[in-house]
């Protein structure tokens, strides 16, 4: 049985109710955190398990399981790898959204666990016109006395190439400062961006 959740809580709840009324014994999906909760509540009433694909661990609950790559795992893996390759001094450009908040917390913990240091961390909005100031701050810190070995950017293909171009315009050489990302980088736009050649991400 395949139903469209409409990308919203109400649609997800209705879709879950429909599949349960049609005899579903397990529900696969939905994809996004805001729709997982409503589906879980409806399914729990019928004792039907839900396997959702959200990357937000907060939506997992009794009877609601996640089959996804969690941001915390991606961050732990890439920072662990970078530290293993001798990177000790990190800067970060973090999207100002829920994913960014999770990635930021995981990043700080992962760096601290490896006795590294965070020399700069800035959040940036989705509006490309307002990304310039945070990028400039991180670039200046990364090039300053504290010097960064790596810059972590946990975002997707709609933002990363533009951010990297801004970093280059502010004096960052991607051949000297290692660029790091998460599984969101698993995208043809990232692969086809020459300044990202040699960048590392967890995938």
C-alpha positions as CSV (number, residue, x, y, z in Angstrom):
1,X,0.0,0.0,0.0
2,X,1.5,3.3,-1.0
3,X,0.2,6.6,0.3
4,X,1.4,10.2,-0.1
5,X,1.8,12.0,3.3
6,X,1.7,15.4,1.5
7,X,4.8,16.5,3.4
8,X,2.8,17.7,6.4
9,X,1.6,16.4,9.7
10,X,-2.1,16.2,8.9
11,X,-1.5,14.4,5.6
12,X,0.8,12.0,7.3
13,X,-1.8,11.2,10.0
14,X,-4.5,10.7,7.3
15,X,-2.3,8.5,5.2
16,X,-1.3,6.3,8.2
17,X,-5.0,6.0,9.2
18,X,-5.8,4.9,5.6
19,X,-3.1,2.2,5.4
20,X,-4.1,0.9,8.9
21,X,-7.8,0.7,7.8
22,X,-6.6,-1.2,4.7
23,X,-4.8,-3.8,6.9
24,X,-1.2,-2.7,7.0
25,X,0.9,-4.7,9.5
26,X,4.0,-2.4,9.3
27,X,4.5,1.1,8.0
28,X,7.7,2.1,6.1
29,X,8.2,5.8,6.2
30,X,7.6,8.7,6.4
31,X,10.8,10.6,5.6
32,X,10.8,13.8,7.6
33,X,10.7,14.4,11.3
34,X,7.6,16.5,11.3
35,X,5.6,13.7,9.8
36,X,7.0,10.8,11.8
37,X,5.3,11.7,15.1
38,X,1.8,11.8,13.8
39,X,2.2,8.5,12.0
40,X,3.7,6.9,15.1
41,X,0.8,8.0,17.3
42,X,-1.8,6.6,14.9
43,X,0.2,3.3,14.4
44,X,0.8,2.9,18.2
45,X,-2.9,2.8,18.8
46,X,-3.1,-0.3,16.5
47,X,0.2,-1.8,17.8
48,X,1.7,-1.5,14.3
49,X,5.4,-0.8,14.1
50,X,6.8,2.2,12.0
51,X,10.2,2.2,10.3
52,X,10.8,5.8,9.4
53,X,13.7,7.4,7.5
54,X,14.2,10.7,9.3
55,X,17.7,11.7,10.4
56,X,16.3,13.2,13.6
57,X,16.9,10.8,16.5
58,X,14.4,12.7,18.6
59,X,11.4,11.2,16.7
60,X,12.4,7.6,17.5
61,X,10.0,6.2,20.2
62,X,8.3,3.1,21.3
63,X,7.2,1.3,18.1
64,X,8.9,4.0,15.9
65,X,12.3,2.9,14.6
66,X,14.7,4.8,12.3
67,X,16.5,3.4,9.3
68,X,18.6,6.3,8.4
69,X,22.1,7.9,8.6
70,X,22.0,10.1,11.7
71,X,23.9,13.3,11.6
72,X,25.7,12.4,14.8
73,X,27.2,9.3,13.2
74,X,28.3,11.2,10.1
75,X,30.0,13.9,12.2
76,X,31.7,11.4,14.5
77,X,33.0,9.5,11.5
78,X,34.4,12.5,9.5
79,X,35.9,14.2,12.5
80,X,37.4,10.9,13.7
81,X,38.9,10.3,10.2
82,X,40.3,13.9,10.0
83,X,41.9,13.6,13.4
84,X,43.4,10.3,12.4
85,X,44.9,12.1,9.4
86,X,46.6,14.7,11.7
87,X,44.0,17.4,11.7
88,X,43.8,19.1,15.2
89,X,42.4,22.6,14.6
90,X,38.9,22.9,13.2
91,X,36.7,25.7,11.9
92,X,33.0,25.2,11.0
93,X,30.3,26.8,8.9
94,X,27.0,25.5,10.2
95,X,23.5,26.0,8.6
96,X,21.1,27.8,10.9
97,X,18.5,25.0,11.0
98,X,17.6,21.9,13.0
99,X,20.1,19.7,11.1
100,X,22.8,22.3,11.8
101,X,22.0,22.4,15.5
102,X,22.4,18.6,15.8
103,X,25.6,18.7,13.7
104,X,27.1,21.5,15.8
105,X,26.6,19.7,19.0
106,X,28.1,16.5,17.6
107,X,31.0,18.4,16.0
108,X,32.0,20.1,19.3
109,X,31.9,16.8,21.1
110,X,33.8,14.9,18.4
111,X,36.6,17.5,18.3
112,X,36.9,17.6,22.1
113,X,37.0,13.8,22.4
114,X,40.1,13.9,20.1
115,X,41.8,16.7,22.0
116,X,41.3,19.0,19.0
117,X,40.2,22.6,19.1
118,X,37.5,24.6,17.4
119,X,39.1,27.9,16.3
120,X,36.0,29.3,14.7
121,X,32.3,28.4,14.3
122,X,29.6,30.5,12.6
123,X,26.0,29.8,11.8
124,X,24.7,31.0,8.5
125,X,21.1,31.6,7.1
126,X,19.7,29.9,4.0
127,X,19.7,33.3,2.2
128,X,22.9,33.3,0.1
129,X,23.1,37.1,0.3
130,X,23.5,36.8,4.1
131,X,26.2,34.1,4.0
132,X,29.1,36.5,3.3
133,X,29.6,37.7,6.9
134,X,29.8,34.3,8.6
135,X,32.1,33.0,5.8
136,X,34.4,36.0,6.2
137,X,34.6,35.5,10.0
138,X,35.5,31.8,9.6
139,X,38.0,32.5,6.8
140,X,39.8,35.2,8.9
141,X,40.0,32.9,11.9
142,X,41.1,30.0,9.9
143,X,43.9,32.1,8.3
144,X,44.8,33.9,11.5
145,X,47.2,33.1,14.3
146,X,45.1,30.1,15.4
147,X,45.1,28.6,11.9
148,X,42.6,25.9,11.0
149,X,43.7,22.5,9.5
150,X,40.1,21.8,8.4
151,X,36.8,23.5,7.8
152,X,33.6,21.5,8.5
153,X,30.4,22.3,6.4
154,X,27.5,20.0,7.2
155,X,25.1,21.1,4.5
156,X,23.8,20.0,1.1
157,X,24.6,20.7,-2.5
158,X,22.4,23.7,-2.6
159,X,24.7,25.6,-0.3
160,X,28.2,24.0,-0.1
161,X,29.6,24.9,-3.5
162,X,28.6,28.6,-3.0
163,X,30.1,28.6,0.6
164,X,33.4,27.1,-0.7
165,X,33.6,29.8,-3.5
166,X,33.1,32.4,-0.8
167,X,35.8,30.8,1.4
168,X,38.2,30.9,-1.6
169,X,37.3,34.5,-2.3
170,X,38.3,35.2,1.3
171,X,41.7,33.6,1.0
172,X,41.1,29.9,1.9
173,X,43.0,27.4,-0.3
174,X,41.1,24.1,-0.3
175,X,44.4,22.3,-1.1
176,X,45.9,23.5,2.2
177,X,42.8,23.6,4.5
178,X,40.9,20.3,4.4
179,X,37.2,20.6,3.6
180,X,34.9,18.2,5.6
181,X,31.3,17.3,5.1
182,X,28.5,14.9,6.1
183,X,26.5,12.4,4.1
184,X,24.5,15.4,2.6
185,X,27.5,15.7,0.3
186,X,26.6,12.5,-1.5
187,X,25.4,14.5,-4.5
188,X,26.4,15.0,-8.2
189,X,26.6,18.8,-7.7
190,X,29.3,18.3,-5.0
191,X,31.2,15.8,-7.2
192,X,31.2,18.1,-10.2
193,X,32.5,21.1,-8.2
194,X,36.3,21.4,-8.9
195,X,37.1,23.3,-5.6
196,X,35.7,20.3,-3.7
197,X,38.1,17.8,-5.3
198,X,40.0,16.1,-2.4
199,X,37.4,17.1,0.2
200,X,36.3,14.5,2.7
201,X,32.8,13.5,3.8
202,X,31.2,10.6,5.6
203,X,29.2,8.5,3.1
